[in-house]
């Protein structure tokens, strides 16, 4: 009986540790639904990484599983012409113009992203639209945080399904 209680105590400690682990750990991040704050935080860090290390080095981090890519989270990067510079779900898409991509309601998503990024005041903010969620295979509401890379004509953004 004493062994059973000891095993129960160990299990409770293990569960408590897993529950209290930060969202940034990959195992927990895949289980927890990302929040808007997660999308914003990762976008801001991504823009800073590009500014500090350059796009090529940052792209390596964005394409690898880890803090910038897990579950439905991934970093997109486009230039001011609307050309993909980083697109982890389909790396072959890099170099393609997405300036005229529309959501199912006819909204020009990339043009909306660029309008936020080019804003002379903030250069960052939210864009909402509807998009196909690959997990559910349904069109769902999505909200994306957009940030212009300081001093460059590049835009980093991360979206989550609502």
Phi and psi in degrees as a GROMACS rama.xvg file:
@    title "Ramachandran Plot"
@    xaxis  label "Phi"
@    yaxis  label "Psi"
@TYPE xy
-62.2238  -39.1561  UNK-2
-62.5086  -40.6088  UNK-3
-60.309  -44.4872  UNK-4
-64.6181  -37.6861  UNK-5
-64.9055  -43.2229  UNK-6
-63.9782  -40.101  UNK-7
-62.707  -43.1025  UNK-8
-62.9696  -43.3125  UNK-9
-62.7414  -42.7233  UNK-10
-62.9875  -41.2244  UNK-11
-65.7088  -39.1048  UNK-12
-64.8514  -43.4011  UNK-13
-62.2986  -43.4783  UNK-14
-65.1513  -43.779  UNK-15
-60.2016  -40.3883  UNK-16
-65.4644  -43.3525  UNK-17
-65.4502  -39.32  UNK-18
-68.9468  -34.5497  UNK-19
-89.7334  0.0717532  UNK-20
-65.5449  146.728  UNK-21
-67.3897  153.492  UNK-22
-61.2896  -25.9632  UNK-23
-70.0776  -14.4139  UNK-24
-73.9745  132.528  UNK-25
-55.4053  -39.342  UNK-26
-63.8391  -43.1719  UNK-27
-74.8888  -37.3511  UNK-28
-59.9582  -35.7284  UNK-29
-71.4491  -26.8596  UNK-30
-84.6367  -37.522  UNK-31
-86.429  142.549  UNK-32
-72.2497  123.932  UNK-33
-64.8056  150.168  UNK-34
-104.156  170.822  UNK-35
-61.9315  -36.7526  UNK-36
-63.3006  -37.2124  UNK-37
-61.8496  -47.2092  UNK-38
-60.0302  -44.5812  UNK-39
-64.568  -47.7984  UNK-40
-60.3943  -45.1296  UNK-41
-67.2732  -38.466  UNK-42
-61.5357  -46.5445  UNK-43
-63.3568  -41.2135  UNK-44
-65.9081  -38.0921  UNK-45
-64.2785  -45.1005  UNK-46
-62.5785  -40.7193  UNK-47
-64.2422  -39.9721  UNK-48
-64.0624  -42.5712  UNK-49
-61.9551  -45.067  UNK-50
-62.6863  -38.0417  UNK-51
-81.5762  -39.5092  UNK-52
-114.631  -8.25213  UNK-53
91.0173  158.363  UNK-54
-64.1439  -41.8236  UNK-55
-61.5086  -45.5421  UNK-56
-67.8478  -43.091  UNK-57
-62.3931  -39.7138  UNK-58
-58.7617  -34.6016  UNK-59
-60.1804  -44.7748  UNK-60
-67.4419  -38.6207  UNK-61
-69.2418  -31.3054  UNK-62
-86.5695  -15.0043  UNK-63
-92.6309  143.309  UNK-64
-59.5071  135.155  UNK-65
158.877  -149.046  UNK-66
-66.0439  -23.2089  UNK-67
-99.1584  -8.39204  UNK-68
-148.934  106.456  UNK-69
-162.484  141.505  UNK-70
55.7008  -129.606  UNK-71
-87.3316  1.02341  UNK-72
-87.5749  129.924  UNK-73
-159.915  153.84  UNK-74
-96.2249  126.528  UNK-75
-98.7774  145.925  UNK-76
-135.03  130.247  UNK-77
-127.92  161.524  UNK-78
-97.5056  177.323  UNK-79
-67.6997  -12.5831  UNK-80
-87.8191  -3.34502  UNK-81
82.877  28.1527  UNK-82
-102.862  131.508  UNK-83
-63.5209  129.741  UNK-84
-108.234  -30.3021  UNK-85
-143.711  128.84  UNK-86
-149.048  85.5939  UNK-87
-55.635  -34.8225  UNK-88
-64.5225  -26.968  UNK-89
-148.92  80.119  UNK-90
-54.9019  -26.4137  UNK-91
-64.5003  -17.2365  UNK-92
-76.7846  -12.4993  UNK-93
-59.5431  132.281  UNK-94
98.7213  -12.7505  UNK-95
-84.6456  144.376  UNK-96
-78.4759  130.44  UNK-97
-120.854  17.2251  UNK-98
-57.5714  -30.4714  UNK-99
-104.917  16.7179  UNK-100
-67.5261  132.055  UNK-101
-116.878  151.297  UNK-102
-83.1068  175.537  UNK-103
-60.8048  -17.3193  UNK-104
-93.01  2.46194  UNK-105
89.3397  7.36417  UNK-106
-76.7014  136.588  UNK-107
-82.3997  92.4942  UNK-108
-60.4679  -49.7699  UNK-109
-65.966  -36.8924  UNK-110
-64.5092  -36.5031  UNK-111
-65.9529  -42.2122  UNK-112
-59.9804  -46.3437  UNK-113
-66.1068  -36.1871  UNK-114
-61.5036  -41.2213  UNK-115
-66.6095  -45.9845  UNK-116
-65.3291  -33.5056  UNK-117
-84.4995  -5.068  UNK-118
-56.8039  123.477  UNK-119
-66.3946  -22.7112  UNK-120
-76.0518  -73.5278  UNK-121
-92.4045  -48.1199  UNK-122
73.9416  17.1147  UNK-123
-157.381  157.885  UNK-124
159.171  -169.561  UNK-125
-101.381  145.931  UNK-126
-130.796  129.493  UNK-127
-112.832  144.204  UNK-128
-163.92  -178.434  UNK-129
-115.44  143.067  UNK-130
-152.451  159.471  UNK-131
-72.3112  119.667  UNK-132
-86.4027  114.7  UNK-133
-65.126  -23.539  UNK-134
-71.4929  -39.5721  UNK-135
-101.731  -14.2222  UNK-136
59.62  32.3744  UNK-137
-128.298  153.929  UNK-138
-73.8315  125.842  UNK-139
-136.343  161.526  UNK-140
-68.8221  138.393  UNK-141
-134.569  143.674  UNK-142
-126.587  134.656  UNK-143
-127.609  134.382  UNK-144
-96.116  134.25  UNK-145
-119.027  137.367  UNK-146
-145.022  125.726  UNK-147
-71.7677  137.103  UNK-148
-71.8424  124.291  UNK-149
-53.5062  127.845  UNK-150
74.5902  7.32805  UNK-151
-132.539  160.197  UNK-152
-94.6944  53.5065  UNK-153
-127.847  149.627  UNK-154
-130.364  128.145  UNK-155
-104.567  142.272  UNK-156
-154.751  149.488  UNK-157
-135.525  133.655  UNK-158
-121.803  157.462  UNK-159
-133.34  152.992  UNK-160
-83.5835  137.804  UNK-161
